[in-house]
């Protein structure tokens, strides 16, 4: 690949999705930070999709509940406001779901996330949130012989479970009819997939929660939880107004990658960088050169996955996974200022679509995501019964976080329903090794997996050492990298 010239990653400035969403608001200023001690029924830590969907569901169940959201930045300042805008179901994970949960559990999870894909669009229409929602499905494509057929197991499993149209294999010609690239070799189409403008969605959710009486304290960081087994949980919250104490009947921890900094979850989560770039508007060229007009989102089969879609104004937004992992759950500038990782996204665009070589890349940004050992989220309640959590979306969180709102609200309310009975709730997962072995191992293995895939795309055979290192995560029981 040749290197692409594009702006430096946005660092601690606002990414373009969030800038656009804030510019469209009548009153885009942050809600005041917490300015004194308070008592609430439910304290939600985190003002992204998971936290806001949970607050929404709680007030939907009981409008009299005192629900407060505490967000250290502004709502949407994290992954919810900067992600790729993919609203995808889990039919491309169905074989893994069966392996983990059996047929019935797998179907329950897959159907629940698929329902969320549709429900998000319905919710936006009902509440007047123009999040650019478009449901046209998702394409998984192969770009090397080594990736051919990666979808077969999931396609066959979906068929066996009675959902043959949920995930369907496509020939090279069928893929080209949807989007032309000299790299695409075949693939599969998942019907339950949509795209959104991520920041418009999270900011619209914030607006609706405020209208429903949810107290939102932005610029407020929760630093400590105490008395988790007592009748109320005490939280220490810090804002520009000072330090305050919050007493809550229940607490919901909805902090995405920042969850890795809390000791109960440190071994269950890895903060990992993911970067995106975005082109200038080029709708006519995208239509004429690529024929990509149907609205499908696209991902490839790499570990350092390329994920991309065409925005409403005719830009291509493309991301690249496989950024650098962080040490001990700390979130620093390496997650936002890694120019090399951002360049991989830009270079990926040029490699996939050489016909767009003259289209300018105008924006680059990145940040941490929360990676779980099996790439699926985990929900539950800590001992004491009053602190509930959800994390581990592993780069596919828009639709699952909508489901999370139902699950976490149910855990708070103590309801026994089809959402709280999902096998995602209360499950145990494999642990990551302790530091420093975790981050050192992750960085070595990441480098090996990226080198292997780069070599395969260039038609070279990776070295034996690189091949063996790239296989190690799967052999150790983690769903990272190739299995062959």
N, C-alpha and C positions, 0 to 999 in steps of 0.2 A: 504494500500500500504506500502511496505517497502522502506526505504530511499535508494537512489542510491549514490554511491561514484563516483564523477566525478570532473573534474577541476573546480575551481571557475570561475564565469562569467568573461568575458574578460575585463570588465570595460572600461577604456579609451584606451586600446590597440585595434588594428584592429581585427575584427572578422575574422574567417577562410575564408569565401567567399571572403572578400576584400583582405586578404593577398594573396590568390591564384590568384586573378585577377591582382593585382599589380605585382606579381612575373612573370606573363606571358607577361607583357608589355615591349617593348623595352626602353621606356623612361617614367618610372612610376612616376617621380618627379612631384610635384604640379606646376601648372601654377602660375606665380608671382602674388602677391597681387596688388591691385590698388595702384599706386605710384604717383598719381596726379589727379587734377580735369579733368573731361572728360565730353563730351556730346555724347549721343547716341539716336537713335530712340526708342529703347525698352530696358529697364533694367529689367532683370529677377532676382528675389531674390530667390535663391535656386538652387543647382546643382544636384538635384535628377531627377527621371523620369519625373515628371510634368514639371519642369523648362526646362530640356533638350529637351523633346518632343516639348514643345512650341517653343523653339529657332529653332529647326529643321524645324518645319512647317512654321515658319515665313520666314526663308531663302529659303525654298522650294517655297514659294509664290513670294518672291522678294529678290533675292540674293544681291541686293544693300543695303538692310536695315542694319543699324548699330545696331547689337544686342549684348548685353553684359550680361553675367551671373555672378552673385556675390554669391559665396559660402563661408560660414564661415569656413568650414573644407576643405575637398577635395570632388570632385564629387563622390557620392556613400558613403560618410561617414555617412549618415543617414539611414533611413529605406530602401532606394532603394538598398543599398549595403549589407543589413543584413537580408532581409525578408526571408520568407519560400520558395520563388521561385514558387509560385502558380500563374498561368495565367488563371484566371477563369472568365467565363461569369456570368450573373445574372439570369439564369433560376431558380436557387434555391431561388431567391428573387421575382419571378414574381408575386406572389399573393400580396405581399406588394406593388410592383410597381403599380399594378392595383388599389389597395386601395388608393394610393396617387395620381396617375396621370390618372386613367381611362385606358380602353383597348388600345386606340391608343397611348397614351403617354408611357404606360408600354412597349408595343411592340417596339416602337421606341428606347427606352433606352436599352432594352434587346438585340435587334438586333445590335445596335451600339457597345455594349461591346463585344458581340460574334464576330463581325467583327474584333475588335481589337485583340482578341485571335489569330485569323488566321493571321492578318496583321503583328503582331510582328514576327512571324516565317518567313514570306515572307521578311520582312525588314532585318532580320538577314542574311538570305541567300543572299540577294541582295548586302549587304554592307560588307560581309565577316566577320561578327561578330559571333564567335562560343560561343554562350551563352547556349549551351547544351539544346536547345529548343527541347521538345518532346511533341507532342499532343496525349494524350491517354485518356483524360477525367478525371473527378473527381468523387470519391465515397463519398457520405454522408452515414455514418453508425450509427446505433443505438447500444448502449452498455448497456442499461437498459430498462426495460419495460416502464419506464416513457418517453423514447425518441422514442418509436416505432411509426412509422407513421408520424413523424414530417415533412416529405416530401410530404405527400399526397395532401395538398392544392396546393402546387406549381406544382406538377405533373399534377393534374387535370386542373389547370389554363393554363399551357402550352398546354395541349391537346385541351382545349376549344378555345384557340387562334390560333390553327392550327399548333402547333409545337410538335407533340406527341413524336418525337425522341430526342428532346432537353434535356428532363429530364424524366427518366424512372425508375419506381420502380423496385427493385430487391428483390427476395426471399433470405432467409438465404443461400440456396444452391448456388444461383447465385452470392452472395457476396463472398462466400467461393471459388468459382471457380476463382475469381480474387485475393483474398487475404484471407488466413486462419488465424483466430484468435478465441480463445474460447470465446471472448467477443462480437463478431459481431453477431447481431440478425437479420439483414436485412438492407435494405438501398435503395439508389437511385443512378443512374449514370447520370452525366451531360456530354454530348458529347463535348461541347465546353469548354474544359479545357486542359491546358498544364502545363509543368514545365520548369523552366529555372534555370541556375546558376545566381542569381540576380546581383552579382557584375560584372560578365563578361558582362551582358546586359548593365548596367549603364555605365561602363567604355568604352564599345564599342560605346555607344551613345555619350559619351564625345568626343571620337576620331573623329567620323563622324561630329559632330558639329564644332570641331576645323578645320577640313578639309574644311568645308563650310564657314569659315570666321567668325564664332562666337567668340567673345572675352570672354574668361573665366578667371575670377579673383578668384583664390582659396585663402583661408586664409583671406577672406575679408568679414567683417560683416556689414550689413546695420543696422544702429541704429535709423534712423529718416527719415520720409517723410514730405516734406513741399510743400506748394503751389499746393495742389492736384487739385484745380479748375482753375489754371492758364494755360497758353499755354504750359508750361513745368513743370514737377514735379522735385523738388530738393531732392536728397537723400544724407544723410551723411553716408559715408562708412569708416570703420576703418580697417587697416591692419598693419602688422609690419612696413610698410613704412610710417605710419602716418595716419592722417585723411584727407579725400578728399571729394570734392563735385561732385556729378554726376547730370547732367541735362538730363532728359529723356522726350521724347514725351509721352511715355506710360510706365507703370510699371506693371509687373506681379508678384504677390506674390505667391510663390510656395514652401512653407516651411514646409508642413506636420505638425507634432505636434508643431513645433515652432511657428506656426501661432497663437496658443492660447495665446502667450505672447503679441500680438498686440491688443490694446483696441477695435477696431471695431469688433473683432471676439471672444473676450474672453468668452462671454456668449453662443457662438454657438459651442464650441469645448472643449473637455476634453482630455488632454494628459494622456495616459494610458500605463503601461508597458507591454511588451510582450517578452517572453524568448524562446530560442531554445537550443537544444543540438544536437550533431551529433556523430554517432558511428564510430568505425574503419571500414574499408572496410570488408564486409562479404557477397559478392554476392552469393556464393554457398549455404551458410546457409539460406539466405533469400529465395532463389529459392526452396531449398529442404524442409524447415520447413514451409514456409509461402505460397509458390507458387505465390509469388508476383513478376511477371516478365513482366507484361503488360505495366508498366509505369504509371499506374493511380496514381494520388495523392489521399489522403484520409483525410477526416475530420470527426469528430464525432459531435454529436448534443448537446454537453455541451455548457453552457455559457462560461466557461473557456475552450474553445475549444482546442482539440488536432488536429494539422494539420501536415501531414507528407508525405514524398515521398522518393523514392530511388534515390540516385544521380548516375551520370554516372559511378563513380568508386565503386559503390556497398555499399555505406553507407546509413543508414537511418538518415535523418534530420527530427527532430520532434520539434514542438513548442507547447507552452501552452499559451493561452490567459488568461485574468483575472489577470494580474499583478496589481501592486498598481497604483492608480491615483495620479497625481501631483497637487500641490497647485498653483492656480493662473496662470497657464501656464508656471511655472518655470520648466526648465529641468535640473535636478541635477543628482548626482551619484546614487540616489535611483532607477533610470531607467536603470542603467547599472550594478550595483553591488548587486542586490537583490538575494542572494543565495537561499533563500527559494522559490522564484518564479521559478528560474532556476531548482531547484530540482523537482518541479512539472512536468516539461517537461520530465526529466529523469525517474521519477517514473511512469509517464504515459506510456512511452515506455515499461518498465518492466511489467506493468499491462496488456497492450494490447497484448504483445507478450512474454509470459513466456518462450517460446522456445529459445529466444535470451538472456536469463539471463546472459550468460557468455560472450556476446559480449561487448567489452569495449566501454565506452563513452569517447571520446577524447577531445571534445570541448563544451563549454557552453558560451552563450553570450545573450545580450538583449538590449533593448532600447525602447524609446517611440513610440507610434503610435497615430494617430489623430482620436478620436472617436466623431462622430456626434450624435445628439439625435435620429435620425432614422436610423443610420448606413449606410447612403448613402451620397455620396459627394455633395457638393454645389459649384456652380460656379456663378460668377457675376462681377459687376463693382460697385465701390464705387461712391457716389455722386461726380460730377465733370467730370466723364467719362473717366478718364485717368489711374486709378488704378484698375486692374483686379485681381481676386483671384480664387483659387481652393483648396479645402481642405475637410477633413472628410471621407477619404476612409475606415476607421474603420477596418483595417486589410486585406482588399481585394483591393489593389491598383495597381497591376502591369498592368492588362489590362485596368481598368478605367483611369489610368494616361496617357496611350497612347491616349485614347479618349480625355482626358483633353487637350492634346497638340493641337488637332484640335479645340476644343471649345475656348480655351484661345487665340490662334492665330486669330481665327475669331472675338473675342471680340476686340482685338487690332486693327484689320484691318477694323472693322465695317461691316463685311460681314453678310448677312442674308442667312443662309444655313441650311441644315438638322441638323448640329451639334449645332449651336447657337440657334436653335429653340427647342432643347430638353428641356423637363420640368425640368431638373436638373439645368438649367440656370435661374438665377434671382428669385429663389424660396425662400420662407421664411420657416424656421424650428422652432420647439419648442426650447425655450432657457433653458439652464441649470441654476439652481439657483445661486445667487452670493456666493462668498466666505465669511466666511469659511464653509457655509452650503453645498456648492457643494462638496468639497473634503471630509468633514466629512461624509456626507450622502453617497457619492460614496464608501467610505471605509467600512462603516457599511453594506451597501447593497451587496457589493462585497463579504465580508466575509460570509454573509448569503447564497448567491447563491452558493459559493464554498462549504460551509458546507452541503448544501442540496444535491448537486450533489455527493459529496463524500459519504454521507450516502446512497443515492440511489444505487450507484455502489457497496456498501458493503452489500446491501440487508437490510439496516435498514430504519426505518421510521424517517424522520427528525422531530424535535420538531415543535410544532405549531407555536412558535415564528419565527423559521427559515423559515418555509413555508410561513408565512404571509409577512415577510420582503422580501423574495426572489420574491414575486409577486408584490411588490410595484412599481418597475420601469415601468412595463407594465401598471399598473393602473394609473400611472401619465403621460402616453403617450410616454414613452421612449422605444425604441426597445432593451431592455437589460433584459436578464434573461427569465425564463419560464413564460408562460401566464396561466398555470394551477395550 
